[in-house]
Amino acid sequence: MPRRALLTLLASLSAVGAHASGQLPIPFPGEQPARCAWSANVLACMEDSGSLYSIVTQGHDTYLRGYDASSGRRWAQTGTRYGSLTFFSGVASDGQIWIGTSRGIGWTNISRFSNSSGDSARLSCGRVSGCKQQER
């Protein structure tokens, strides 16, 4: 999965918290903010690149759908939150699937995932420090 697509997916999980509090999602350092519209439980965003994504929250469940303009792939992801831990899984239009967990610790979100290509990684994202990915 391209790094930008991964960051978009995982940023979407982080955006849910900002969305729930009525704030716009905070972009990664060096990234332009996406243009977003939101309601009580739906957030829809479009980036300058033409990539699109939407997030719907219902209770502890989160549903994401998106389109990555650089690859032409469409994707969908679902997640369920238990306290500060979220379990998620997704599928892309090219058949790739992924599963993982994401845990919020203060202003930092630590995610671990693996995909059907055999790749796995750990991604740590902080509001101030940005994201750091470690291949596994």
DSSP file with accessible surface (Angstrom, degrees, kcal/mol):
  #  RESIDUE AA STRUCTURE BP1 BP2  ACC     N-H-->O    O-->H-N    N-H-->O    O-->H-N    TCO  KAPPA ALPHA  PHI   PSI    X-CA   Y-CA   Z-CA
    1    1 A M              0   0   47      0, 0.0     5,-0.1     0, 0.0   114,-0.0   0.000 360.0 360.0 360.0 130.4    0.0    0.0    0.0
    2    2 A P     >  -     0   0   62      0, 0.0     4,-2.4     0, 0.0     5,-0.2  -0.282 360.0-120.5 -60.2 146.7    1.5    3.4   -0.9
    3    3 A R  H  > S+     0   0  129      1,-0.2     4,-2.9     2,-0.2     5,-0.2   0.892 112.3  53.2 -56.9 -43.3    2.6    5.5    2.1
    4    4 A R  H  > S+     0   0   78      1,-0.2     4,-2.4     2,-0.2    -1,-0.2   0.922 109.7  48.3 -61.8 -41.0    0.2    8.3    1.3
    5    5 A A  H  > S+     0   0    7      2,-0.2     4,-2.5     1,-0.2    -1,-0.2   0.915 111.8  49.9 -65.2 -41.0   -2.7    6.0    1.0
    6    6 A L  H  X S+     0   0    5     -4,-2.4     4,-2.7     2,-0.2     5,-0.3   0.936 110.9  48.9 -61.9 -46.3   -1.8    4.4    4.4
    7    7 A L  H  X S+     0   0    8     -4,-2.9     4,-2.9     1,-0.2     5,-0.2   0.904 110.5  51.5 -61.6 -39.2   -1.5    7.8    6.0
    8    8 A T  H  X S+     0   0   11     -4,-2.4     4,-1.8    -5,-0.2    -1,-0.2   0.935 111.5  47.2 -62.9 -45.0   -4.9    8.8    4.6
    9    9 A L  H  X S+     0   0    4     -4,-2.5     4,-1.1     1,-0.2    -2,-0.2   0.946 117.7  40.6 -60.6 -48.8   -6.5    5.7    6.0
   10   10 A L  H  X S+     0   0    3     -4,-2.7     4,-1.6     1,-0.2    -1,-0.2   0.852 111.8  55.8 -74.0 -31.4   -5.0    6.0    9.4
   11   11 A A  H  X S+     0   0   23     -4,-2.9     4,-2.6    -5,-0.3    -1,-0.2   0.861 100.6  61.0 -65.3 -32.1   -5.5    9.8    9.5
   12   12 A S  H  X S+     0   0    0     -4,-1.8     4,-1.1    -5,-0.2    -1,-0.2   0.895 101.4  51.9 -61.6 -38.7   -9.2    9.1    8.8
   13   13 A L  H >X S+     0   0   18     -4,-1.1     4,-0.6     1,-0.2     3,-0.5   0.920 112.0  46.2 -62.4 -41.5   -9.3    7.1   12.1
   14   14 A S  H >X S+     0   0   51     -4,-1.6     4,-1.1     1,-0.2     3,-0.6   0.845 105.1  61.7 -68.2 -33.1   -7.8   10.1   13.9
   15   15 A A  H 3X S+     0   0    5     -4,-2.6     4,-3.2     1,-0.2     5,-0.2   0.779  89.1  70.9 -65.4 -25.0  -10.2   12.5   12.1
   16   16 A V  H <X S+     0   0   22     -4,-1.1     4,-2.7    -3,-0.5    -1,-0.2   0.923  97.7  49.1 -59.6 -41.9  -13.1   10.7   13.8
   17   17 A G  H <X S+     0   0   46     -3,-0.6     4,-1.4    -4,-0.6    -1,-0.2   0.925 113.5  45.4 -64.4 -42.7  -12.2   12.2   17.1
   18   18 A A  H  <>S+     0   0    3     -4,-1.1     5,-2.5     1,-0.2     4,-0.3   0.928 113.5  51.0 -65.2 -41.5  -11.8   15.7   15.7
   19   19 A H  H ><5S+     0   0    7     -4,-3.2     3,-1.7     1,-0.2    -2,-0.2   0.921 106.4  53.9 -61.6 -43.3  -15.1   15.2   13.8
   20   20 A A  H 3<5S+     0   0   77     -4,-2.7    -1,-0.2     1,-0.3    -2,-0.2   0.834 108.8  49.4 -63.8 -29.5  -16.9   14.1   17.0
   21   21 A S  T 3<5S-     0   0   69     -4,-1.4    -1,-0.3    -3,-0.3    -2,-0.2   0.403 119.5-109.3 -91.4   4.0  -15.8   17.2   18.8
   22   22 A G  T < 5S+     0   0   44     -3,-1.7     2,-0.3     1,-0.3    -3,-0.2   0.660  78.2 124.3  82.6  14.4  -17.0   19.5   15.9
   23   23 A Q      < -     0   0  101     -5,-2.5    -1,-0.3    -6,-0.2    -2,-0.1  -0.782  66.8-106.7-106.7 153.1  -13.4   20.5   14.8
   24   24 A L        -     0   0   94     -2,-0.3    -1,-0.0     1,-0.1     2,-0.0  -0.475  48.6 -95.2 -69.5 146.3  -11.8   20.1   11.4
   25   25 A P        -     0   0   26      0, 0.0     9,-0.1     0, 0.0    -1,-0.1  -0.368  38.7-118.7 -60.8 142.9   -9.3   17.3   11.2
   26   26 A I        -     0   0   95    -12,-0.1    -8,-0.1    -3,-0.1   -12,-0.0  -0.733  29.2-129.6 -84.9 126.2   -5.7   18.5   11.7
   27   27 A P        -     0   0   53      0, 0.0     3,-0.1     0, 0.0   103,-0.1  -0.328  27.9 -95.6 -73.0 159.0   -3.5   17.9    8.7
   28   28 A F    >   -     0   0   40      4,-0.2     3,-2.4     1,-0.1    99,-0.1  -0.412  57.5 -82.0 -64.5 149.4   -0.1   16.2    8.9
   29   29 A P  T 3  S+     0   0   79      0, 0.0    -1,-0.1     0, 0.0   102,-0.1  -0.283 120.7  17.3 -54.5 132.0    2.8   18.6    9.2
   30   30 A G  T 3  S+     0   0   84      1,-0.3     2,-0.3    -3,-0.1    -2,-0.1   0.384 104.4 111.0  85.9  -4.8    3.7   19.8    5.6
   31   31 A E  S <  S-     0   0   73     -3,-2.4    -1,-0.3     3,-0.0     3,-0.0  -0.800  70.4-119.9-103.2 145.3    0.3   18.6    4.2
   32   32 A Q        -     0   0  140     -2,-0.3    -4,-0.2    -3,-0.1    16,-0.1  -0.593  37.5-106.6 -76.5 142.0   -2.4   20.9    2.9
   33   33 A P        -     0   0   73      0, 0.0    15,-0.2     0, 0.0     2,-0.1  -0.379  33.9-118.0 -68.4 146.9   -5.7   20.5    4.8
   34   34 A A        -     0   0   26     -9,-0.1     2,-0.6    13,-0.1    13,-0.2  -0.473  25.4-110.0 -78.2 155.5   -8.5   18.7    3.0
   35   35 A R  E     +A   46   0A 132     11,-2.8    11,-2.5    -2,-0.1     2,-0.3  -0.811  50.5 180.0 -86.7 121.6  -11.7   20.5    2.2
   36   36 A a  E     -A   45   0A  31     -2,-0.6     2,-0.3     9,-0.2     9,-0.2  -0.903  26.9-167.1-129.3 152.9  -14.3   18.9    4.4
   37   37 A A  E     -A   44   0A  65      7,-2.4     7,-2.7    -2,-0.3     2,-0.3  -0.977  20.7-179.4-130.5 145.4  -18.0   19.1    5.2
   38   38 A W  E     -A   43   0A 109     -2,-0.3     5,-0.2     5,-0.2     2,-0.2  -0.982  17.0-174.6-147.5 158.1  -19.5   17.4    8.2
   39   39 A S        -     0   0   66      3,-2.5   -17,-0.1    -2,-0.3     3,-0.1  -0.573  60.9 -59.5-129.3-161.2  -22.7   16.8   10.1
   40   40 A A  S    S+     0   0   99      1,-0.2   -18,-0.1    -2,-0.2     3,-0.0   0.862 130.9   1.0 -57.8 -39.6  -23.5   15.1   13.4
   41   41 A N  S    S+     0   0   61      1,-0.1    16,-2.3    15,-0.0     2,-0.4   0.273 117.3  78.6-136.7  15.8  -22.1   11.7   12.3
   42   42 A V  E     - B   0  56A  51     14,-0.2    -3,-2.5    -3,-0.1     2,-0.4  -0.992  46.0-177.0-130.8 133.9  -20.7   12.1    8.8
   43   43 A L  E     -AB  38  55A   1     12,-2.7    12,-3.1    -2,-0.4     2,-0.4  -0.999   5.4-176.4-126.2 128.6  -17.5   13.7    7.6
   44   44 A A  E     -AB  37  54A  46     -7,-2.7    -7,-2.4    -2,-0.4     2,-0.3  -0.997   7.7-179.1-128.0 130.2  -16.7   14.0    3.8
   45   45 A a  E     -AB  36  53A   8      8,-3.1     8,-2.2    -2,-0.4     2,-0.4  -0.953  17.1-164.1-132.8 151.0  -13.4   15.4    2.5
   46   46 A M  E     -AB  35  52A  79    -11,-2.5   -11,-2.8    -2,-0.3     6,-0.2  -1.000  15.3-149.5-132.2 129.9  -11.7   16.1   -0.8
   47   47 A E    >   -     0   0   19      4,-2.7     3,-2.1    -2,-0.4   -13,-0.1  -0.583  30.8-108.4 -93.4 162.2   -8.0   16.7   -1.1
   48   48 A D  T 3  S+     0   0  109      1,-0.3    -1,-0.1    -2,-0.2   -14,-0.0   0.793 118.3  64.1 -58.7 -26.7   -6.3   18.9   -3.7
   49   49 A S  T 3  S-     0   0   76      1,-0.1    -1,-0.3     2,-0.1     3,-0.1   0.616 120.8-107.0 -72.5 -12.6   -5.0   15.7   -5.4
   50   50 A G  S <  S+     0   0   24     -3,-2.1    -2,-0.1     1,-0.4     2,-0.1   0.341  74.1 140.9  98.9  -5.9   -8.6   14.7   -6.1
   51   51 A S        -     0   0    6     17,-0.1    -4,-2.7    -5,-0.0    -1,-0.4  -0.461  32.8-163.1 -69.7 144.9   -8.6   11.9   -3.5
   52   52 A L  E     +BC  46  67A  77     15,-1.9    15,-2.7    -6,-0.2     2,-0.3  -0.940  14.2 169.8-128.7 149.1  -11.9   11.6   -1.6
   53   53 A Y  E     -BC  45  66A  23     -8,-2.2    -8,-3.1    -2,-0.3     2,-0.3  -0.984  11.5-163.1-155.3 153.6  -12.9   10.0    1.7
   54   54 A S  E     -BC  44  65A  37     11,-2.6    11,-1.9    -2,-0.3     2,-0.4  -0.979   4.5-158.8-135.8 151.2  -15.9    9.9    3.9
   55   55 A I  E     -BC  43  64A   0    -12,-3.1   -12,-2.7    -2,-0.3     2,-0.4  -0.999   5.1-172.4-132.3 129.8  -16.3    8.8    7.5
   56   56 A V  E     -BC  42  63A  39      7,-2.7     7,-2.9    -2,-0.4     2,-0.4  -0.989   7.5-161.1-122.3 130.7  -19.5    7.7    9.2
   57   57 A T  E     + C   0  62A  26    -16,-2.3     2,-0.3    -2,-0.4     5,-0.2  -0.932  13.2 173.9-113.3 137.4  -19.7    7.1   13.0
   58   58 A Q  E >   - C   0  61A 110      3,-2.6     3,-2.2    -2,-0.4     2,-0.2  -0.872  65.6 -57.5-139.8 103.1  -22.4    5.1   14.7
   59   59 A G  T 3  S-     0   0   70     -2,-0.3    -1,-0.1     1,-0.3    21,-0.0  -0.428 121.9 -14.6  62.4-122.5  -21.9    4.4   18.3
   60   60 A H  T 3  S+     0   0  112     -2,-0.2    21,-2.8    -3,-0.1     2,-0.3   0.415 121.0  92.7 -91.0   0.7  -18.5    2.6   18.7
   61   61 A D  E <   -CD  58  80A  52     -3,-2.2    -3,-2.6    19,-0.2     2,-0.4  -0.765  54.2-165.5-103.1 145.1  -18.4    1.8   15.0
   62   62 A T  E     -CD  57  79A  13     17,-2.8    17,-2.4    -2,-0.3     2,-0.5  -0.992   0.9-165.3-129.2 133.9  -16.7    3.7   12.2
   63   63 A Y  E     -CD  56  78A  92     -7,-2.9    -7,-2.7    -2,-0.4     2,-0.4  -0.982   9.6-175.5-122.0 124.6  -17.2    3.2    8.5
   64   64 A L  E     +CD  55  77A   2     13,-3.3    13,-2.6    -2,-0.5     2,-0.3  -0.937   7.1 177.3-121.2 144.4  -14.8    4.8    5.9
   65   65 A R  E     +CD  54  76A 172    -11,-1.9   -11,-2.6    -2,-0.4     2,-0.3  -0.985  15.3 159.4-139.3 147.6  -14.9    4.8    2.2
   66   66 A G  E     -CD  53  75A  12      9,-2.5     9,-2.3    -2,-0.3     2,-0.4  -0.978  34.2-135.1-160.9 173.4  -12.5    6.5   -0.2
   67   67 A Y  E     -CD  52  74A  64    -15,-2.7   -15,-1.9    -2,-0.3     2,-0.8  -0.994  16.3-149.1-137.7 124.4  -10.9    7.0   -3.5
   68   68 A D  E  >> - D   0  73A   9      5,-3.0     4,-2.3    -2,-0.4     5,-0.7  -0.877   7.7-162.7 -97.0 108.8   -7.1    7.4   -4.0
   69   69 A A  T  45S+     0   0   32     -2,-0.8    -1,-0.2     1,-0.2   -19,-0.1   0.842  84.6  57.9 -63.4 -33.7   -6.7    9.6   -7.1
   70   70 A S  T  45S+     0   0   99      1,-0.2    -1,-0.2     2,-0.1    -2,-0.0   0.858 122.2  23.8 -68.7 -32.9   -3.0    8.7   -7.6
   71   71 A S  T  45S-     0   0   55     -3,-0.5    -1,-0.2     2,-0.2    -2,-0.2   0.599  97.3-127.7-105.3 -16.5   -3.7    4.9   -7.9
   72   72 A G  T  <5 +     0   0   39     -4,-2.3     2,-0.3     1,-0.3    -3,-0.2   0.570  60.7 144.0  77.3   9.5   -7.3    5.0   -9.0
   73   73 A R  E   < -D   68   0A  23     -5,-0.7    -5,-3.0    20,-0.0     2,-0.3  -0.600  39.9-152.6 -86.3 142.0   -8.2    2.6   -6.2
   74   74 A R  E     -D   67   0A 157     -2,-0.3    19,-2.9    -7,-0.2     2,-0.3  -0.817  20.9-177.3-102.9 150.6  -11.4    2.7   -4.2
   75   75 A W  E     -DE  66  92A  21     -9,-2.3    -9,-2.5    -2,-0.3     2,-0.3  -0.974  18.1-161.6-147.5 159.6  -11.4    1.4   -0.7
   76   76 A A  E     -DE  65  91A  30     15,-2.3    15,-2.3    -2,-0.3     2,-0.3  -0.990  10.8-177.5-141.7 145.4  -13.6    0.8    2.3
   77   77 A Q  E     -DE  64  90A   3    -13,-2.6   -13,-3.3    -2,-0.3     2,-0.3  -0.998   8.2-162.5-144.4 143.1  -12.7    0.2    6.0
   78   78 A T  E     -DE  63  89A  63     11,-2.7    11,-2.2    -2,-0.3     2,-0.3  -0.937  11.2-177.0-123.4 150.0  -14.7   -0.5    9.1
   79   79 A G  E     -DE  62  88A   3    -17,-2.4   -17,-2.8    -2,-0.3     2,-0.4  -0.995  14.9-156.1-145.2 149.4  -13.5   -0.1   12.7
   80   80 A T  E     -DE  61  87A  43      7,-2.4     7,-2.4    -2,-0.3     2,-0.4  -0.998  16.5-144.9-128.1 129.5  -14.9   -0.8   16.1
   81   81 A R  E     - E   0  86A 104    -21,-2.8     2,-0.5    -2,-0.4     5,-0.3  -0.790  15.5-177.7 -99.6 133.7  -13.7    1.1   19.2
   82   82 A Y  E >  S- E   0  85A 151      3,-3.6     3,-2.0    -2,-0.4     2,-0.3  -0.921  70.4 -55.4-124.5  99.4  -13.3   -0.4   22.7
   83   83 A G  T 3  S-     0   0   57     -2,-0.5    -2,-0.0     1,-0.3     0, 0.0  -0.488 122.1 -18.1  65.4-123.1  -12.1    2.3   25.0
   84   84 A S  T 3  S+     0   0   64     -2,-0.3    20,-2.0    -3,-0.1     2,-0.4   0.395 123.4  88.9 -95.2   4.6   -8.9    3.8   23.5
   85   85 A L  E <   -EF  82 103A  32     -3,-2.0    -3,-3.6    18,-0.2     2,-0.4  -0.877  55.6-169.1-108.2 131.9   -8.4    0.7   21.2
   86   86 A T  E     -EF  81 102A  22     16,-3.0    16,-2.3    -2,-0.4     2,-0.5  -0.977   8.3-157.0-120.0 131.2   -9.8    0.4   17.7
   87   87 A F  E     +EF  80 101A  98     -7,-2.4    -7,-2.4    -2,-0.4     2,-0.3  -0.905  23.6 178.1-100.9 133.0   -9.8   -2.8   15.6
   88   88 A F  E     -EF  79 100A  11     12,-2.7    12,-2.3    -2,-0.5     2,-0.3  -0.949  17.1-178.7-137.5 156.3  -10.1   -2.1   11.9
   89   89 A S  E     +EF  78  99A  52    -11,-2.2   -11,-2.7    -2,-0.3     2,-0.3  -0.982  11.3 177.1-148.2 152.8  -10.2   -4.0    8.6
   90   90 A G  E     -EF  77  98A  10      8,-2.4     8,-2.0    -2,-0.3     2,-0.3  -0.964  17.9-149.4-153.4 168.5  -10.5   -2.9    5.0
   91   91 A V  E     -EF  76  97A  72    -15,-2.3   -15,-2.3    -2,-0.3     2,-0.3  -0.990  11.7-150.8-142.5 144.1  -10.5   -3.9    1.3
   92   92 A A  E >   -E   75   0A   6      4,-2.5     3,-2.2    -2,-0.3   -17,-0.3  -0.777  32.9-107.6-113.3 162.3   -9.4   -2.0   -1.8
   93   93 A S  T 3  S+     0   0   80    -19,-2.9   -18,-0.1     1,-0.3    -1,-0.0   0.698 117.4  61.3 -64.7 -17.4  -10.8   -2.3   -5.4
   94   94 A D  T 3  S-     0   0   97    -20,-0.3    -1,-0.3     2,-0.1   -19,-0.1   0.374 123.1-102.6 -89.0   5.7   -7.6   -4.2   -6.5
   95   95 A G  S <  S+     0   0   53     -3,-2.2    -2,-0.1     1,-0.3     2,-0.1   0.336  74.7 141.4  94.9  -7.6   -8.4   -7.0   -4.0
   96   96 A Q        -     0   0   17     -5,-0.1    -4,-2.5    19,-0.0    -1,-0.3  -0.459  29.8-168.5 -70.3 139.2   -5.9   -6.0   -1.3
   97   97 A I  E     -F   91   0A  90     -6,-0.2    19,-2.3    -2,-0.1     2,-0.3  -0.889   5.1-173.5-123.7 159.0   -7.2   -6.4    2.3
   98   98 A W  E     -FG  90 115A   7     -8,-2.0    -8,-2.4    -2,-0.3     2,-0.3  -0.984   8.0-168.6-149.0 155.2   -5.8   -5.2    5.6
   99   99 A I  E     +FG  89 114A 103     15,-2.3    15,-2.3    -2,-0.3     2,-0.3  -0.964  23.5 134.4-138.2 156.7   -6.4   -5.6    9.3
  100  100 A G  E     -FG  88 113A  14    -12,-2.3   -12,-2.7    -2,-0.3     2,-0.3  -0.995  39.8-108.2-178.8-177.7   -5.0   -3.8   12.3
  101  101 A T  E     -FG  87 112A  41     11,-2.5    11,-2.5    -2,-0.3     2,-0.4  -0.942  17.4-163.7-130.7 154.3   -5.4   -2.0   15.6
  102  102 A S  E     -FG  86 111A   3    -16,-2.3   -16,-3.0    -2,-0.3     2,-0.4  -0.995   5.8-168.5-140.1 132.0   -5.1    1.7   16.5
  103  103 A R  E     -FG  85 110A 108      7,-2.7     7,-2.7    -2,-0.4     2,-0.5  -0.989  13.7-142.6-127.1 128.5   -4.6    3.0   20.1
  104  104 A G  E     + G   0 109A  34    -20,-2.0     2,-0.4    -2,-0.4     5,-0.2  -0.789  20.0 175.6 -90.3 126.6   -4.9    6.5   21.2
  105  105 A I  E >   - G   0 108A  94      3,-3.4     3,-2.1    -2,-0.5     2,-0.2  -0.915  64.3 -57.7-130.3 101.2   -2.4    7.6   23.9
  106  106 A G  T 3  S-     0   0   79     -2,-0.4    -1,-0.0     1,-0.3     0, 0.0  -0.442 119.9 -18.6  62.4-127.4   -2.8   11.3   24.7
  107  107 A W  T 3  S+     0   0  170     -2,-0.2    20,-1.3    -3,-0.1     2,-0.4   0.287 124.4  89.5 -91.9   8.6   -2.2   13.2   21.4
  108  108 A T  E <   -GH 105 126A  48     -3,-2.1    -3,-3.4    18,-0.2     2,-0.5  -0.872  58.1-160.9-111.7 141.6   -0.5   10.2   19.8
  109  109 A N  E     -GH 104 125A  22     16,-3.1    16,-2.8    -2,-0.4     2,-0.6  -0.986   6.0-163.6-120.3 122.0   -2.1    7.4   17.8
  110  110 A I  E     -GH 103 124A  26     -7,-2.7    -7,-2.7    -2,-0.5     2,-0.4  -0.936  11.9-176.8-110.0 120.5   -0.2    4.2   17.4
  111  111 A S  E     -GH 102 123A   3     12,-3.2    12,-3.1    -2,-0.6     2,-0.4  -0.936  11.9-170.7-119.9 142.4   -1.4    1.8   14.7
  112  112 A R  E     +GH 101 122A 103    -11,-2.5   -11,-2.5    -2,-0.4     2,-0.3  -0.993  18.6 163.4-127.4 136.9   -0.3   -1.6   13.7
  113  113 A F  E     -GH 100 121A  15      8,-2.1     8,-2.0    -2,-0.4     2,-0.3  -0.974  22.2-162.6-148.6 161.5   -1.5   -3.3   10.6
  114  114 A S  E     -GH  99 120A  50    -15,-2.3   -15,-2.3    -2,-0.3     2,-0.2  -0.974  15.0-156.4-140.9 154.2   -0.8   -6.1    8.1
  115  115 A N  E >   -G   98   0A  14      4,-2.3     3,-1.9    -2,-0.3   -17,-0.2  -0.766  35.7 -96.7-129.0 175.5   -2.2   -6.7    4.6
  116  116 A S  T 3  S+     0   0   69    -19,-2.3   -18,-0.1     1,-0.3   -20,-0.0   0.606 116.9  66.2 -71.0  -9.2   -2.8   -9.5    2.1
  117  117 A S  T 3  S-     0   0   80    -20,-0.3    -1,-0.3     2,-0.1     3,-0.1   0.454 119.1-107.2 -85.8  -3.5    0.6   -8.7    0.4
  118  118 A G  S <  S+     0   0   67     -3,-1.9     2,-0.2     1,-0.3    -2,-0.1   0.473  76.2 135.4  91.5   2.5    2.4   -9.9    3.6
  119  119 A D        +     0   0   75     16,-0.0    -4,-2.3     2,-0.0     2,-0.3  -0.564  27.8 178.6 -82.5 147.7    3.4   -6.4    4.6
  120  120 A S  E     +H  114   0A  33     16,-0.4    16,-2.1    -6,-0.2     2,-0.3  -0.983   3.7 168.4-144.3 153.1    3.1   -5.2    8.2
  121  121 A A  E     -HI 113 135A   0     -8,-2.0    -8,-2.1    -2,-0.3     2,-0.4  -0.979  30.0-131.5-156.7 165.0    4.0   -1.9    9.8
  122  122 A R  E     -HI 112 134A  56     12,-2.4    12,-3.1    -2,-0.3     2,-0.5  -0.995  23.6-168.1-122.7 130.0    3.7    0.2   12.9
  123  123 A L  E     -HI 111 133A   0    -12,-3.1   -12,-3.2    -2,-0.4     2,-0.5  -0.984   4.9-167.4-125.0 124.1    2.7    3.8   12.4
  124  124 A S  E     -HI 110 132A  27      8,-2.5     8,-2.3    -2,-0.5     2,-0.5  -0.961  10.0-175.8-112.3 120.5    2.9    6.4   15.2
  125  125 A b  E     -HI 109 131A  14    -16,-2.8   -16,-3.1    -2,-0.5     2,-0.3  -0.976   4.0-179.2-122.5 126.6    1.2    9.7   14.6
  126  126 A G  E  >  -HI 108 130A  10      4,-2.6     4,-1.8    -2,-0.5   -18,-0.2  -0.905  34.7-126.4-119.8 149.6    1.2   12.7   16.9
  127  127 A R  T  4 S+     0   0  114    -20,-1.3    -1,-0.1    -2,-0.3   -19,-0.1   0.827 112.6  28.4 -62.8 -30.8   -0.5   16.0   16.4
  128  128 A V  T  4 S+     0   0  120      2,-0.1    -1,-0.2   -21,-0.1   -20,-0.0   0.858 126.0  42.2 -95.8 -42.5    2.8   17.9   16.8
  129  129 A S  T  4 S-     0   0   70      1,-0.2    -2,-0.2  -101,-0.0     2,-0.1   0.600  94.0-143.8 -85.6 -13.1    5.4   15.3   15.7
  130  130 A G  E  <  -I  126   0A   4     -4,-1.8    -4,-2.6  -103,-0.1     2,-0.4  -0.468  42.5 -37.1  79.7-156.9    3.6   14.0   12.6
  131  131 A b  E     -I  125   0A  21     -6,-0.2     2,-0.4  -102,-0.1    -6,-0.2  -0.849  43.8-171.6-113.6 143.2    3.8   10.4   11.5
  132  132 A K  E     -I  124   0A 132     -8,-2.3    -8,-2.5    -2,-0.4     2,-0.4  -0.996  12.1-156.7-130.4 124.4    6.7    7.9   11.7
  133  133 A Q  E     -I  123   0A  49     -2,-0.4     2,-0.5   -10,-0.2   -10,-0.2  -0.851   4.6-165.9-105.5 136.0    6.3    4.5   10.0
  134  134 A Q  E     -I  122   0A 106    -12,-3.1   -12,-2.4    -2,-0.4     2,-0.1  -0.981  16.4-139.8-119.4 118.3    8.3    1.4   11.1
  135  135 A E  E      I  121   0A 132     -2,-0.5   -14,-0.2   -14,-0.2   -16,-0.0  -0.461 360.0 360.0 -70.4 149.1    8.3   -1.5    8.7
  136  136 A R              0   0  177    -16,-2.1   -16,-0.4    -2,-0.1    -1,-0.0  -0.815 360.0 360.0-118.1 360.0    8.1   -4.9   10.4
